[in-house]
């Protein structure tokens, strides 16, 4: 069963906490402090999210490209349950982040954003002990996950990578059910919730729309 992760990428602490509250009140159990939020208000936003929502998995998207051990430790000490690291970073950075995360009981997601040969890099990461591998479209990117070339990569990942897979970027009510069918473990939505007229209801309805699709196909 896929988990919905809400990526909160605003730059105002009060707004971020309000959005997190609305999402959690409507059943979202994975809350992500996006890297721009962390940069804008500090890593203490991770602490505040965890204090207010101790039942939730709190993710710190550190966008780590260097100092993997140090960034994993900063996030872990702030209260993160999971830390996001760039898959384009060197093996040493990823391995250091994984090693430090293990010491703190924290998990690591490795993003494939910006990686040219995503399947090859995912194969390498599959052997490095990361907890999730993320097919990741950036906010500034415009490609369509459902174009033939992108879909082929997603299918390759789903068929061959043993590490649980996540997908994020451009996920909304219209395509959430289709993404869920690929079998990814974590589906990340940011603006699909934040920019909705009612963010709380959008957070609630995304998984419900996927459930309805499952009922139709069963």
Buried (B, 14 or more C-beta within 10 A) or exposed (E): EBBBBBBBBBEEBEEBBBBBBBBBEBEBBBBBBBBBBBEBBEBEBBBBBBEBBEEBBBBBBBBBBEBBBBBBBBBBEBBBBBBBBBBBBEEEBBBBBBBBBEEBEBBBBBBBBEBEEBBEBBBEBBEBBBBBBBBBBEEEEEEEBEEEEBBEBBEBBBEEBEBBBBBBBBBBBEBBBBBBEBBBBBBBBBBBBBEBEEBBBBBBBBBBBBEEBEEEEE
